[in-house]
Amino acid sequence: MKKFIVVLIVVCTSLSHAQDSLTVTDGFRSNPEMTGRKIAATSAIGGLLALSLYWSYDSWWRHATPQFHFKTENWLNGSARGIDKVGHFYTSYFYFHLFRNIMLWGEYESSTADWWALGGATFFAVAVELGDGFTPQYGFDYQDLTFNLSGIAYGFLQTRIPFLKNFNFKWSYVPSDGYRFPIRLVEHYDDHTYWLTCDINNLLPSSIEPYWPDFLQIAVGMGVDDRWTKREFVIGFDLNLESLFRTVNEDLLLLEKTVNKFHIPAPAIKFTERKEPRYYLFHKY
């Protein structure tokens, strides 16, 4: 199974002939003047950071103590079989792109959006890990912070290396006992799947590219099962919403780019340790 995934990634990487399609802009326009959009975008990011920190407090830090302590697991072999570390990577990656897209929607220059998104996502990642350091249950884990910063770094590199835009991370989450508010994500690790998607259409040679739909992607997912005791790997399809629904409306484009960081249910095959493969017409989690 692992060999298959490695081969798949190598094949996707090697098919790098269709470079023209990688020069597509983000679709937002910039404006050097201070506008209402810029004020709204800046306020939105500040509000999201405040709301995220409050949610972290309510979920994890409410019973914090003055004693700062450390807690470290064995990277991807901890109690959650590594899904928590992948979650840290994805969350920071998502925050970087969310902040960046909001800044672009607010008519900021792309370079300004890049650096402010980098700073905002890093601030949140560091604040969360420091907050965990004061909680008896968690503690400061430098490995969690490493995955946080890695997710931000990959998102930032995508703004500098166009080829990396062909490989994106997504998330699917459907709690088996239904959605509740506030959401307690760590209670449902076995309902998470984190995906690496490959934009096949962009990577195919020009002679073959017309035969592969530009909205259809290949995705490799990771999850856990049976209360986090078994790892799962999923291979399936993914939909690129930005190719499926093209729009010049910047409000819709912001919504589309945000939703596109989540995996839409699609056909897939799931491989779980010590279990038979399972086939899904619409894989949800």
MARRO-615207 format. One record per residue: residue in three letters; x, y, z of N, C-alpha, C in turn. Coordinates in nm, 2 decimals. Example, Ala and Ser with C-alpha at 12.3 -4.5 7.8 and 13.67 -1.06 7.14 Angstrom:
2
> aa_n.X_n.Y_n.Z_ca.X_ca.Y_ca.Z_c.X_c.Y_c.Z
> ALA_1.32_-0.57_0.78_1.23_-0.45_0.78_1.32_-0.33_0.78
> SER_1.28_-0.22_0.71_1.37_-0.11_0.71_1.29_0.00_0.79
% end
This chain:
285
> aa_n.X_n.Y_n.Z_ca.X_ca.Y_ca.Z_c.X_c.Y_c.Z
> MET_0.08_-0.12_0.00_0.00_0.00_0.00_0.09_0.13_0.00
> LYS_0.19_0.13_0.09_0.28_0.25_0.10_0.35_0.26_-0.03
> LYS_0.40_0.15_-0.09_0.47_0.16_-0.22_0.38_0.21_-0.33
> PHE_0.25_0.18_-0.33_0.16_0.23_-0.43_0.15_0.38_-0.42
> ILE_0.14_0.43_-0.29_0.12_0.57_-0.27_0.25_0.65_-0.32
> VAL_0.36_0.59_-0.29_0.49_0.65_-0.33_0.50_0.66_-0.48
> VAL_0.46_0.55_-0.55_0.46_0.54_-0.70_0.36_0.64_-0.75
> LEU_0.25_0.66_-0.69_0.15_0.75_-0.74_0.20_0.89_-0.74
> ILE_0.26_0.93_-0.63_0.32_1.06_-0.61_0.43_1.09_-0.71
> VAL_0.52_0.99_-0.73_0.63_1.00_-0.82_0.58_1.02_-0.96
> VAL_0.47_0.95_-1.00_0.42_0.96_-1.13_0.36_1.10_-1.15
> CYS_0.28_1.14_-1.05_0.22_1.28_-1.06_0.33_1.39_-1.08
> THR_0.44_1.37_-1.00_0.54_1.47_-1.00_0.61_1.47_-1.14
> SER_0.63_1.35_-1.19_0.71_1.34_-1.32_0.63_1.40_-1.44
> LEU_0.50_1.40_-1.43_0.42_1.45_-1.54_0.41_1.60_-1.53
> SER_0.52_1.67_-1.56_0.52_1.82_-1.53_0.54_1.90_-1.66
> HIS_0.48_1.85_-1.77_0.50_1.91_-1.90_0.41_2.03_-1.93
> ALA_0.29_2.03_-1.87_0.19_2.13_-1.90_0.21_2.25_-1.81
> GLN_0.31_2.33_-1.83_0.34_2.44_-1.74_0.26_2.57_-1.77
> ASP_0.20_2.58_-1.89_0.13_2.70_-1.91_0.01_2.72_-1.82
> SER_-0.05_2.61_-1.78_-0.17_2.62_-1.69_-0.14_2.66_-1.55
> LEU_-0.01_2.66_-1.52_0.03_2.69_-1.38_0.04_2.84_-1.36
> THR_0.03_2.92_-1.46_0.05_3.07_-1.45_-0.08_3.14_-1.42
> VAL_-0.19_3.07_-1.39_-0.32_3.13_-1.36_-0.31_3.22_-1.24
> THR_-0.37_3.34_-1.25_-0.36_3.43_-1.13_-0.47_3.39_-1.03
> ASP_-0.46_3.45_-0.91_-0.56_3.42_-0.81_-0.70_3.46_-0.84
> GLY_-0.72_3.55_-0.93_-0.85_3.60_-0.97_-0.90_3.72_-0.90
> PHE_-0.82_3.78_-0.80_-0.86_3.90_-0.73_-0.78_4.02_-0.79
> ARG_-0.84_4.13_-0.78_-0.77_4.26_-0.82_-0.72_4.33_-0.70
> SER_-0.61_4.40_-0.72_-0.55_4.48_-0.61_-0.58_4.63_-0.63
> ASN_-0.57_4.70_-0.52_-0.60_4.84_-0.52_-0.51_4.91_-0.42
> PRO_-0.42_5.00_-0.47_-0.33_5.07_-0.37_-0.39_5.16_-0.27
> GLU_-0.51_5.20_-0.30_-0.58_5.29_-0.21_-0.64_5.22_-0.09
> MET_-0.66_5.29_0.02_-0.73_5.23_0.14_-0.88_5.23_0.11
> THR_-0.94_5.11_0.10_-1.08_5.09_0.06_-1.16_5.03_0.17
> GLY_-1.29_5.03_0.15_-1.38_4.96_0.25_-1.35_4.81_0.25
> ARG_-1.31_4.75_0.14_-1.28_4.61_0.13_-1.16_4.58_0.22
> LYS_-1.06_4.67_0.21_-0.94_4.65_0.29_-0.97_4.65_0.44
> ILE_-1.05_4.75_0.48_-1.10_4.76_0.62_-1.17_4.63_0.66
> ALA_-1.26_4.59_0.58_-1.34_4.47_0.60_-1.26_4.34_0.61
> ALA_-1.16_4.33_0.52_-1.07_4.21_0.52_-0.99_4.21_0.65
> THR_-0.93_4.33_0.69_-0.85_4.33_0.81_-0.93_4.30_0.93
> SER_-1.05_4.35_0.94_-1.14_4.33_1.05_-1.18_4.18_1.05
> ALA_-1.20_4.12_0.94_-1.24_3.98_0.93_-1.13_3.89_0.99
> ILE_-1.01_3.92_0.95_-0.90_3.84_1.00_-0.88_3.85_1.15
> GLY_-0.89_3.98_1.19_-0.88_4.00_1.34_-0.99_3.93_1.41
> GLY_-1.11_3.93_1.36_-1.22_3.86_1.42_-1.20_3.71_1.42
> LEU_-1.15_3.66_1.31_-1.13_3.51_1.30_-1.02_3.47_1.40
> LEU_-0.92_3.55_1.42_-0.81_3.51_1.51_-0.87_3.51_1.65
> ALA_-0.95_3.62_1.69_-1.01_3.62_1.82_-1.10_3.51_1.85
> LEU_-1.19_3.48_1.75_-1.28_3.37_1.76_-1.21_3.24_1.78
> SER_-1.11_3.22_1.70_-1.03_3.09_1.70_-0.96_3.07_1.84
> LEU_-0.91_3.18_1.89_-0.84_3.17_2.02_-0.95_3.15_2.13
> TYR_-1.07_3.21_2.12_-1.17_3.18_2.22_-1.21_3.04_2.21
> TRP_-1.23_2.98_2.09_-1.27_2.84_2.07_-1.16_2.75_2.13
> SER_-1.04_2.78_2.12_-0.93_2.70_2.17_-0.94_2.71_2.33
> TYR_-0.97_2.83_2.38_-0.98_2.84_2.53_-1.10_2.75_2.57
> ASP_-1.21_2.76_2.51_-1.33_2.69_2.55_-1.31_2.54_2.54
> SER_-1.23_2.50_2.44_-1.22_2.36_2.41_-1.11_2.29_2.50
> TRP_-1.00_2.37_2.52_-0.88_2.31_2.58_-0.82_2.38_2.70
> TRP_-0.84_2.51_2.71_-0.76_2.59_2.81_-0.85_2.63_2.93
> ARG_-0.97_2.60_2.93_-1.06_2.65_3.04_-1.01_2.61_3.18
> HIS_-0.95_2.50_3.19_-0.90_2.45_3.32_-0.75_2.46_3.32
> ALA_-0.69_2.56_3.26_-0.54_2.58_3.26_-0.49_2.61_3.40
> THR_-0.37_2.58_3.42_-0.30_2.61_3.55_-0.18_2.70_3.52
> PRO_-0.13_2.76_3.62_-0.01_2.85_3.60_0.11_2.78_3.57
> GLN_0.12_2.65_3.58_0.24_2.57_3.56_0.25_2.53_3.42
> PHE_0.35_2.59_3.35_0.38_2.55_3.21_0.46_2.42_3.21
> HIS_0.42_2.33_3.12_0.49_2.20_3.11_0.49_2.15_2.97
> PHE_0.58_2.05_2.94_0.60_2.00_2.81_0.54_1.86_2.80
> LYS_0.49_1.82_2.69_0.45_1.69_2.66_0.48_1.65_2.52
> THR_0.55_1.54_2.50_0.59_1.51_2.36_0.56_1.36_2.33
> GLU_0.50_1.34_2.22_0.48_1.20_2.17_0.58_1.16_2.07
> ASN_0.56_1.04_2.02_0.65_0.98_1.92_0.61_1.02_1.78
> TRP_0.61_1.15_1.74_0.58_1.19_1.61_0.45_1.13_1.56
> LEU_0.46_1.05_1.45_0.34_0.99_1.40_0.30_0.86_1.46
> ASN_0.36_0.82_1.57_0.33_0.70_1.64_0.27_0.72_1.78
> GLY_0.21_0.83_1.80_0.15_0.86_1.93_0.02_0.79_1.95
> SER_-0.05_0.84_2.05_-0.18_0.78_2.09_-0.29_0.79_1.98
> ALA_-0.28_0.89_1.90_-0.38_0.91_1.79_-0.33_0.86_1.66
> ARG_-0.22_0.78_1.66_-0.16_0.72_1.54_-0.12_0.82_1.43
> GLY_-0.09_0.94_1.48_-0.04_1.05_1.39_-0.14_1.14_1.33
> ILE_-0.27_1.10_1.34_-0.37_1.18_1.28_-0.38_1.32_1.34
> ASP_-0.34_1.34_1.47_-0.34_1.47_1.53_-0.23_1.56_1.47
> LYS_-0.12_1.50_1.44_-0.01_1.57_1.38_-0.05_1.62_1.24
> VAL_-0.11_1.53_1.16_-0.15_1.57_1.03_-0.26_1.68_1.04
> GLY_-0.34_1.67_1.14_-0.44_1.77_1.17_-0.38_1.91_1.19
> HIS_-0.27_1.91_1.27_-0.20_2.04_1.30_-0.14_2.10_1.16
> PHE_-0.09_2.01_1.08_-0.04_2.06_0.95_-0.15_2.12_0.87
> TYR_-0.26_2.04_0.86_-0.37_2.09_0.77_-0.43_2.22_0.83
> THR_-0.45_2.23_0.96_-0.52_2.35_1.02_-0.44_2.47_0.99
> SER_-0.30_2.47_1.01_-0.22_2.58_0.98_-0.22_2.61_0.83
> TYR_-0.21_2.51_0.75_-0.21_2.53_0.60_-0.34_2.60_0.56
> PHE_-0.46_2.56_0.62_-0.59_2.61_0.59_-0.59_2.76_0.63
> TYR_-0.54_2.79_0.75_-0.55_2.93_0.80_-0.47_3.02_0.72
> PHE_-0.35_2.97_0.67_-0.27_3.06_0.59_-0.35_3.09_0.46
> HIS_-0.40_2.99_0.39_-0.48_3.02_0.27_-0.60_3.10_0.29
> LEU_-0.67_3.08_0.40_-0.79_3.15_0.43_-0.76_3.30_0.45
> PHE_-0.66_3.33_0.54_-0.61_3.47_0.56_-0.57_3.53_0.43
> ARG_-0.49_3.46_0.35_-0.44_3.52_0.23_-0.55_3.55_0.13
> ASN_-0.65_3.46_0.12_-0.76_3.48_0.03_-0.85_3.60_0.07
> ILE_-0.86_3.61_0.20_-0.94_3.73_0.25_-0.87_3.86_0.22
> MET_-0.74_3.86_0.24_-0.66_3.98_0.21_-0.66_4.01_0.06
> LEU_-0.66_3.91_-0.03_-0.67_3.93_-0.17_-0.81_3.98_-0.21
> TRP_-0.91_3.93_-0.14_-1.05_3.98_-0.16_-1.05_4.12_-0.12
> GLY_-0.98_4.16_-0.02_-0.98_4.30_0.03_-0.89_4.39_-0.05
> GLU_-0.85_4.35_-0.17_-0.78_4.43_-0.27_-0.64_4.46_-0.22
> TYR_-0.58_4.38_-0.14_-0.44_4.40_-0.10_-0.35_4.34_-0.21
> GLU_-0.23_4.39_-0.22_-0.13_4.33_-0.32_-0.10_4.19_-0.27
> SER_-0.07_4.10_-0.37_-0.05_3.96_-0.34_0.07_3.95_-0.24
> SER_0.18_4.03_-0.26_0.29_4.01_-0.17_0.25_4.05_-0.02
> THR_0.17_4.15_-0.01_0.12_4.19_0.12_0.03_4.08_0.18
> ALA_-0.05_4.03_0.10_-0.14_3.92_0.15_-0.06_3.80_0.19
> ASP_0.04_3.77_0.12_0.13_3.65_0.15_0.19_3.67_0.29
> TRP_0.25_3.78_0.31_0.33_3.80_0.44_0.24_3.82_0.56
> TRP_0.12_3.89_0.54_0.03_3.90_0.65_-0.04_3.77_0.68
> ALA_-0.06_3.69_0.58_-0.12_3.56_0.61_-0.02_3.47_0.68
> LEU_0.11_3.48_0.64_0.21_3.40_0.71_0.22_3.44_0.85
> GLY_0.22_3.57_0.88_0.23_3.62_1.02_0.11_3.58_1.10
> GLY_-0.01_3.60_1.04_-0.13_3.57_1.12_-0.15_3.42_1.15
> ALA_-0.12_3.33_1.05_-0.13_3.19_1.08_-0.02_3.14_1.17
> THR_0.10_3.20_1.17_0.21_3.17_1.26_0.17_3.21_1.40
> PHE_0.12_3.33_1.41_0.08_3.38_1.55_-0.02_3.28_1.61
> PHE_-0.12_3.24_1.53_-0.22_3.15_1.59_-0.16_3.02_1.63
> ALA_-0.07_2.96_1.54_-0.01_2.83_1.57_0.07_2.84_1.69
> VAL_0.15_2.94_1.71_0.23_2.95_1.83_0.15_2.97_1.95
> ALA_0.04_3.06_1.94_-0.04_3.09_2.06_-0.11_2.96_2.11
> VAL_-0.16_2.88_2.01_-0.23_2.75_2.05_-0.13_2.66_2.13
> GLU_-0.01_2.64_2.08_0.08_2.55_2.14_0.13_2.61_2.28
> LEU_0.14_2.74_2.29_0.18_2.80_2.42_0.06_2.78_2.52
> GLY_-0.06_2.80_2.47_-0.18_2.77_2.55_-0.19_2.63_2.60
> ASP_-0.16_2.54_2.51_-0.16_2.39_2.55_-0.05_2.37_2.66
> GLY_0.05_2.45_2.66_0.16_2.43_2.77_0.11_2.45_2.91
> PHE_-0.01_2.52_2.92_-0.06_2.55_3.06_-0.18_2.45_3.09
> THR_-0.21_2.36_3.00_-0.32_2.27_3.03_-0.27_2.13_3.08
> PRO_-0.33_2.08_3.19_-0.28_1.95_3.24_-0.28_1.84_3.14
> GLN_-0.38_1.84_3.05_-0.41_1.72_2.96_-0.31_1.72_2.85
> TYR_-0.27_1.84_2.80_-0.19_1.84_2.67_-0.04_1.88_2.70
> GLY_-0.01_2.00_2.73_0.12_2.04_2.74_0.18_2.09_2.61
> PHE_0.29_2.16_2.62_0.36_2.22_2.50_0.43_2.10_2.43
> ASP_0.40_2.08_2.30_0.46_1.98_2.22_0.53_2.04_2.10
> TYR_0.66_2.04_2.10_0.74_2.10_1.99_0.71_2.02_1.86
> GLN_0.66_1.90_1.86_0.63_1.83_1.74_0.50_1.88_1.68
> ASP_0.40_1.91_1.76_0.28_1.98_1.71_0.32_2.11_1.64
> LEU_0.40_2.19_1.71_0.44_2.32_1.65_0.52_2.30_1.52
> THR_0.60_2.19_1.51_0.67_2.16_1.39_0.57_2.14_1.27
> PHE_0.47_2.06_1.30_0.37_2.03_1.20_0.29_2.16_1.16
> ASN_0.26_2.24_1.26_0.19_2.37_1.24_0.27_2.45_1.14
> LEU_0.40_2.47_1.17_0.48_2.56_1.09_0.51_2.50_0.95
> SER_0.51_2.36_0.94_0.53_2.30_0.81_0.41_2.32_0.72
> GLY_0.29_2.32_0.78_0.17_2.35_0.70_0.17_2.49_0.65
> ILE_0.21_2.59_0.73_0.22_2.73_0.69_0.33_2.74_0.58
> ALA_0.44_2.68_0.60_0.55_2.69_0.51_0.51_2.63_0.37
> TYR_0.44_2.52_0.37_0.40_2.47_0.24_0.30_2.56_0.17
> GLY_0.20_2.61_0.25_0.11_2.71_0.19_0.18_2.83_0.13
> PHE_0.28_2.88_0.20_0.36_3.00_0.16_0.44_2.96_0.03
> LEU_0.50_2.84_0.03_0.58_2.80_-0.09_0.49_2.79_-0.21
> GLN_0.36_2.75_-0.19_0.27_2.74_-0.31_0.26_2.88_-0.37
> THR_0.28_2.99_-0.30_0.27_3.12_-0.36_0.39_3.16_-0.43
> ARG_0.50_3.09_-0.41_0.63_3.12_-0.47_0.67_3.01_-0.58
> ILE_0.62_2.89_-0.57_0.65_2.79_-0.67_0.52_2.74_-0.73
> PRO_0.49_2.79_-0.85_0.36_2.75_-0.91_0.33_2.60_-0.92
> PHE_0.44_2.52_-0.94_0.42_2.38_-0.96_0.35_2.32_-0.84
> LEU_0.38_2.37_-0.72_0.32_2.31_-0.60_0.17_2.33_-0.59
> LYS_0.12_2.42_-0.67_-0.03_2.44_-0.67_-0.10_2.32_-0.72
> ASN_-0.03_2.23_-0.78_-0.09_2.11_-0.82_-0.12_2.01_-0.71
> PHE_-0.06_2.03_-0.59_-0.07_1.94_-0.48_-0.12_2.01_-0.36
> ASN_-0.25_1.99_-0.33_-0.31_2.06_-0.22_-0.36_1.96_-0.11
> PHE_-0.39_2.02_0.00_-0.44_1.94_0.12_-0.58_1.98_0.15
> LYS_-0.66_1.88_0.18_-0.80_1.90_0.21_-0.84_1.81_0.33
> TRP_-0.96_1.84_0.38_-1.01_1.77_0.50_-1.15_1.73_0.48
> SER_-1.19_1.61_0.53_-1.33_1.58_0.54_-1.36_1.53_0.68
> TYR_-1.48_1.57_0.73_-1.51_1.54_0.87_-1.66_1.53_0.89
> VAL_-1.70_1.40_0.92_-1.85_1.38_0.94_-1.85_1.30_1.07
> PRO_-1.88_1.36_1.19_-1.89_1.29_1.32_-2.00_1.18_1.32
> SER_-1.96_1.06_1.36_-2.05_0.95_1.36_-2.18_0.97_1.45
> ASP_-2.16_1.05_1.55_-2.28_1.08_1.64_-2.34_1.22_1.61
> GLY_-2.32_1.27_1.49_-2.38_1.40_1.45_-2.30_1.52_1.49
> TYR_-2.33_1.63_1.43_-2.26_1.75_1.46_-2.31_1.81_1.59
> ARG_-2.22_1.86_1.67_-2.27_1.93_1.79_-2.19_2.06_1.80
> PHE_-2.25_2.16_1.88_-2.18_2.28_1.90_-2.16_2.31_2.05
> PRO_-2.04_2.35_2.09_-1.93_2.37_2.01_-1.86_2.24_1.96
> ILE_-1.80_2.24_1.85_-1.74_2.12_1.79_-1.62_2.08_1.87
> ARG_-1.61_1.95_1.91_-1.50_1.89_1.98_-1.42_1.80_1.89
> LEU_-1.33_1.85_1.81_-1.27_1.78_1.71_-1.18_1.66_1.76
> VAL_-1.12_1.68_1.87_-1.03_1.57_1.92_-1.10_1.45_1.97
> GLU_-1.23_1.46_1.99_-1.31_1.35_2.04_-1.35_1.26_1.92
> HIS_-1.33_1.30_1.80_-1.37_1.23_1.68_-1.26_1.21_1.58
> TYR_-1.14_1.18_1.63_-1.03_1.16_1.53_-1.06_1.05_1.43
> ASP_-1.14_0.95_1.47_-1.17_0.84_1.37_-1.28_0.89_1.27
> ASP_-1.32_1.01_1.27_-1.41_1.07_1.17_-1.34_1.17_1.08
> HIS_-1.21_1.18_1.10_-1.13_1.28_1.02_-1.07_1.20_0.90
> THR_-1.06_1.26_0.79_-0.97_1.22_0.68_-0.90_1.34_0.63
> TYR_-0.77_1.33_0.62_-0.69_1.44_0.56_-0.63_1.39_0.42
> TRP_-0.65_1.48_0.32_-0.62_1.44_0.18_-0.51_1.52_0.12
> LEU_-0.43_1.45_0.04_-0.34_1.52_-0.05_-0.39_1.50_-0.19
> THR_-0.43_1.61_-0.26_-0.49_1.60_-0.39_-0.39_1.63_-0.50
> CYS_-0.40_1.57_-0.61_-0.31_1.59_-0.73_-0.39_1.64_-0.85
> ASP_-0.36_1.75_-0.90_-0.43_1.81_-1.02_-0.37_1.74_-1.14
> ILE_-0.43_1.63_-1.18_-0.38_1.55_-1.29_-0.38_1.63_-1.42
> ASN_-0.49_1.70_-1.45_-0.50_1.77_-1.57_-0.39_1.87_-1.60
> ASN_-0.34_1.94_-1.50_-0.23_2.03_-1.52_-0.10_1.96_-1.54
> LEU_-0.08_1.84_-1.51_0.04_1.77_-1.52_0.06_1.68_-1.64
> LEU_-0.05_1.66_-1.71_-0.05_1.57_-1.83_0.02_1.64_-1.94
> PRO_0.08_1.57_-2.03_0.13_1.63_-2.16_0.02_1.68_-2.24
> SER_0.05_1.79_-2.32_-0.06_1.86_-2.39_-0.14_1.77_-2.48
> SER_-0.07_1.66_-2.53_-0.14_1.56_-2.62_-0.25_1.48_-2.55
> ILE_-0.24_1.47_-2.42_-0.33_1.38_-2.34_-0.42_1.47_-2.26
> GLU_-0.38_1.58_-2.22_-0.46_1.67_-2.13_-0.60_1.69_-2.16
> PRO_-0.64_1.70_-2.29_-0.79_1.72_-2.32_-0.88_1.61_-2.28
> TYR_-0.82_1.49_-2.26_-0.90_1.37_-2.23_-0.92_1.35_-2.08
> TRP_-0.86_1.43_-2.00_-0.88_1.43_-1.85_-0.96_1.55_-1.81
> PRO_-1.07_1.54_-1.75_-1.15_1.66_-1.70_-1.06_1.74_-1.61
> ASP_-1.06_1.87_-1.63_-0.98_1.96_-1.55_-1.03_1.97_-1.40
> PHE_-1.15_1.94_-1.38_-1.20_1.94_-1.24_-1.18_1.82_-1.16
> LEU_-1.14_1.71_-1.22_-1.13_1.58_-1.16_-0.98_1.56_-1.11
> GLN_-0.96_1.53_-0.98_-0.83_1.51_-0.93_-0.82_1.37_-0.86
> ILE_-0.70_1.33_-0.84_-0.67_1.21_-0.77_-0.64_1.25_-0.62
> ALA_-0.68_1.18_-0.52_-0.66_1.21_-0.39_-0.61_1.09_-0.31
> VAL_-0.52_1.11_-0.22_-0.48_1.01_-0.12_-0.51_1.06_0.02
> GLY_-0.58_0.99_0.10_-0.62_1.03_0.23_-0.57_0.95_0.34
> MET_-0.56_1.00_0.46_-0.52_0.93_0.58_-0.62_0.95_0.69
> GLY_-0.65_0.85_0.77_-0.74_0.85_0.88_-0.70_0.75_0.98
> VAL_-0.78_0.73_1.08_-0.77_0.63_1.18_-0.90_0.56_1.21
> ASP_-0.90_0.44_1.27_-1.02_0.37_1.29_-1.01_0.30_1.43
> ASP_-1.13_0.26_1.47_-1.14_0.18_1.60_-1.08_0.25_1.72
> ARG_-1.13_0.37_1.74_-1.08_0.46_1.85_-0.93_0.48_1.84
> TRP_-0.88_0.51_1.71_-0.75_0.55_1.68_-0.64_0.44_1.69
> THR_-0.68_0.32_1.69_-0.59_0.21_1.70_-0.53_0.16_1.57
> LYS_-0.60_0.19_1.46_-0.56_0.14_1.33_-0.55_0.26_1.23
> ARG_-0.45_0.26_1.15_-0.44_0.37_1.05_-0.52_0.32_0.93
> GLU_-0.56_0.43_0.85_-0.64_0.40_0.73_-0.58_0.49_0.62
> PHE_-0.57_0.43_0.50_-0.53_0.51_0.38_-0.64_0.50_0.28
> VAL_-0.67_0.60_0.21_-0.78_0.61_0.11_-0.73_0.66_-0.02
> ILE_-0.77_0.60_-0.13_-0.73_0.64_-0.26_-0.86_0.67_-0.34
> GLY_-0.88_0.79_-0.39_-1.01_0.81_-0.46_-1.00_0.94_-0.55
> PHE_-1.11_0.99_-0.58_-1.12_1.11_-0.67_-1.15_1.23_-0.58
> ASP_-1.12_1.35_-0.63_-1.16_1.47_-0.57_-1.20_1.57_-0.67
> LEU_-1.28_1.67_-0.63_-1.33_1.77_-0.72_-1.26_1.90_-0.70
> ASN_-1.21_1.96_-0.80_-1.15_2.09_-0.79_-1.26_2.19_-0.83
> LEU_-1.32_2.26_-0.72_-1.43_2.34_-0.74_-1.39_2.47_-0.82
> GLU_-1.27_2.51_-0.81_-1.23_2.63_-0.89_-1.22_2.61_-1.04
> SER_-1.21_2.48_-1.08_-1.21_2.45_-1.22_-1.36_2.41_-1.26
> LEU_-1.43_2.36_-1.17_-1.57_2.31_-1.20_-1.66_2.43_-1.21
> PHE_-1.65_2.53_-1.12_-1.73_2.65_-1.12_-1.64_2.77_-1.14
> ARG_-1.62_2.82_-1.25_-1.53_2.93_-1.28_-1.62_3.06_-1.26
> THR_-1.57_3.16_-1.19_-1.64_3.28_-1.16_-1.54_3.40_-1.16
> VAL_-1.59_3.52_-1.20_-1.52_3.64_-1.19_-1.57_3.72_-1.07
> ASN_-1.68_3.68_-1.01_-1.73_3.75_-0.89_-1.64_3.72_-0.77
> GLU_-1.58_3.83_-0.72_-1.48_3.81_-0.61_-1.54_3.75_-0.48
> ASP_-1.66_3.79_-0.46_-1.73_3.73_-0.34_-1.75_3.58_-0.35
> LEU_-1.80_3.54_-0.46_-1.81_3.39_-0.49_-1.68_3.32_-0.50
> LEU_-1.58_3.39_-0.55_-1.45_3.33_-0.56_-1.39_3.31_-0.42
> LEU_-1.40_3.40_-0.33_-1.36_3.38_-0.19_-1.42_3.26_-0.13
> LEU_-1.56_3.25_-0.15_-1.63_3.13_-0.10_-1.58_3.00_-0.16
> GLU_-1.56_3.01_-0.29_-1.52_2.89_-0.37_-1.38_2.84_-0.32
> LYS_-1.29_2.93_-0.31_-1.15_2.90_-0.26_-1.15_2.84_-0.12
> THR_-1.24_2.89_-0.04_-1.25_2.84_0.10_-1.31_2.70_0.10
> VAL_-1.42_2.68_0.04_-1.48_2.55_0.03_-1.39_2.45_-0.04
> ASN_-1.31_2.49_-0.13_-1.23_2.40_-0.20_-1.11_2.34_-0.12
> LYS_-1.10_2.39_0.00_-1.00_2.33_0.09_-1.07_2.21_0.17
> PHE_-1.19_2.18_0.14_-1.26_2.06_0.20_-1.29_1.96_0.09
> HIS_-1.28_1.83_0.13_-1.30_1.72_0.03_-1.45_1.70_0.02
> ILE_-1.49_1.70_-0.11_-1.63_1.67_-0.14_-1.64_1.51_-0.16
> PRO_-1.74_1.45_-0.10_-1.76_1.30_-0.11_-1.75_1.26_-0.25
> ALA_-1.67_1.15_-0.28_-1.64_1.10_-0.41_-1.60_0.96_-0.40
> PRO_-1.60_0.88_-0.51_-1.57_0.74_-0.51_-1.43_0.72_-0.46
> ALA_-1.41_0.62_-0.38_-1.28_0.59_-0.31_-1.27_0.45_-0.27
> ILE_-1.15_0.40_-0.24_-1.12_0.27_-0.18_-1.04_0.30_-0.05
> LYS_-1.08_0.24_0.06_-1.02_0.26_0.19_-0.95_0.13_0.23
> PHE_-0.82_0.15_0.27_-0.74_0.04_0.32_-0.71_0.06_0.47
> THR_-0.76_-0.03_0.56_-0.74_-0.02_0.70_-0.65_-0.14_0.75
> GLU_-0.57_-0.11_0.84_-0.48_-0.21_0.90_-0.56_-0.33_0.95
> ARG_-0.53_-0.45_0.91_-0.59_-0.57_0.95_-0.74_-0.58_0.91
> LYS_-0.78_-0.51_0.81_-0.91_-0.52_0.76_-0.91_-0.53_0.61
> GLU_-1.02_-0.58_0.55_-1.04_-0.59_0.41_-1.06_-0.45_0.35
> PRO_-1.02_-0.43_0.23_-1.05_-0.30_0.16_-1.20_-0.27_0.15
> ARG_-1.23_-0.15_0.17_-1.38_-0.11_0.15_-1.39_-0.01_0.04
> TYR_-1.50_-0.03_-0.04_-1.52_0.06_-0.15_-1.64_0.15_-0.13
> TYR_-1.62_0.27_-0.17_-1.73_0.37_-0.15_-1.76_0.45_-0.28
> LEU_-1.89_0.46_-0.30_-1.93_0.54_-0.41_-1.92_0.69_-0.37
> PHE_-1.94_0.73_-0.25_-1.92_0.86_-0.20_-1.86_0.85_-0.06
> HIS_-1.73_0.87_-0.05_-1.65_0.86_0.07_-1.67_0.99_0.15
> LYS_-1.72_0.98_0.27_-1.74_1.10_0.35_-1.63_1.13_0.45
> TYR_-1.58_1.02_0.52_-1.47_1.04_0.62_-1.39_0.92_0.63
% end
